[in-house]
Amino acid sequence: MITAIIAKLPMRSKSLTKEFYHKLGFEDISASDYSHYLLIEKEGVELHFFLHDALQVLENDGQVYIRTNDIISLHQLALDKGLRFSTGGKLEAKPWGQMEFSLLDPDHNLLTFGEAV
């Protein structure tokens, strides 16, 4: 029986990745300090990262869609923390019935947050 799906995304620097996601409220949940792997979690949502020293940031197509039930607060948190938006900082109503915004992490992984409207 499937119980969860967890995205695995590339990172070039474990410390920079932790710093970025900490600003969004994610915490390191790694049981051990693996130099090449990172596990983070926020409110039951888990993301994993693997070290990719040769990652070409502008060629990275890593993406994850995260559903939320408080898009306005999460959007404001990202604004307040000065995070890099791929949408110019806009919160947008989409024709498919979602309110969304997207961020780029330090390794150009695209994080899209959405809430049904």
C-alpha positions in Angstrom: 0.0 0.0 0.0 1.4 3.4 -0.9 1.5 5.8 2.1 3.4 8.8 0.7 5.2 10.4 -2.2 8.4 12.3 -1.4 10.2 14.5 -4.0 14.0 14.0 -4.3 15.6 17.1 -5.6 19.3 18.0 -6.4 21.3 20.4 -4.3 24.8 21.8 -4.7 25.2 22.9 -1.0 23.5 21.3 1.9 24.0 24.4 4.1 22.4 26.7 1.5 19.5 24.4 0.9 18.8 24.1 4.6 19.0 27.9 5.0 16.5 28.5 2.2 14.0 25.9 3.3 14.3 27.0 6.9 13.0 30.4 5.9 9.8 28.6 4.7 9.5 26.8 8.0 11.0 23.5 7.0 13.1 21.7 9.6 15.9 19.2 9.1 14.7 15.7 10.1 17.7 13.8 9.1 18.4 11.0 11.6 22.1 11.3 10.9 24.2 14.0 9.3 24.8 12.6 5.9 27.1 14.9 3.9 25.4 14.0 0.6 21.7 13.8 1.6 19.2 16.1 3.4 15.7 15.4 4.6 13.4 18.3 5.6 9.8 18.5 6.7 7.0 21.0 7.4 3.5 20.1 8.6 3.8 16.5 7.3 5.3 17.5 3.9 8.7 15.9 3.4 11.3 16.8 0.8 14.6 15.0 0.2 17.7 16.4 -1.4 20.8 14.7 -2.9 24.2 16.3 -3.4 24.8 17.0 -7.1 28.2 18.8 -7.3 28.1 19.2 -11.1 24.5 20.5 -11.3 24.1 23.2 -14.0 21.6 25.4 -12.2 20.0 26.9 -15.4 19.5 23.4 -16.8 17.8 22.0 -13.6 14.2 21.0 -14.3 13.5 19.9 -10.7 10.0 20.8 -9.7 7.5 20.1 -7.0 3.9 21.2 -6.5 2.9 21.8 -2.8 -0.8 22.2 -1.9 -1.6 24.5 1.0 -4.7 25.7 2.8 -3.3 29.1 3.7 -1.7 30.4 0.5 -1.9 34.1 1.6 0.1 33.6 4.7 2.7 31.4 3.0 3.0 33.9 0.2 3.5 36.7 2.7 6.2 34.7 4.5 8.1 34.2 1.3 7.8 38.0 0.6 9.0 38.8 4.1 12.0 36.5 3.8 13.0 38.0 0.5 12.9 34.7 -1.4 13.3 34.4 -5.1 10.0 34.2 -6.9 9.7 32.8 -10.4 6.4 34.7 -10.8 7.8 38.1 -9.9 6.3 37.9 -6.4 2.7 37.6 -7.6 0.0 35.5 -6.2 -2.1 34.5 -9.2 -5.6 33.0 -9.7 -5.2 30.2 -12.3 -8.0 29.1 -14.7 -7.8 25.5 -13.2 -9.2 26.8 -9.9 -6.0 27.3 -7.9 -4.4 30.4 -6.4 -0.6 29.9 -6.9 2.8 31.4 -6.6 6.2 29.8 -7.4 9.7 30.1 -5.9 13.1 29.1 -7.1 15.4 27.5 -4.5 19.3 28.1 -4.6 19.6 25.2 -7.1 16.8 26.4 -9.4 14.3 23.8 -8.2 10.9 25.2 -8.9 8.5 25.1 -6.0 4.9 25.9 -6.9 2.4 26.4 -4.0 -1.3 26.2 -4.6 -4.6 26.4 -2.9 -8.0 25.6 -4.3 -10.3 28.6 -4.7 
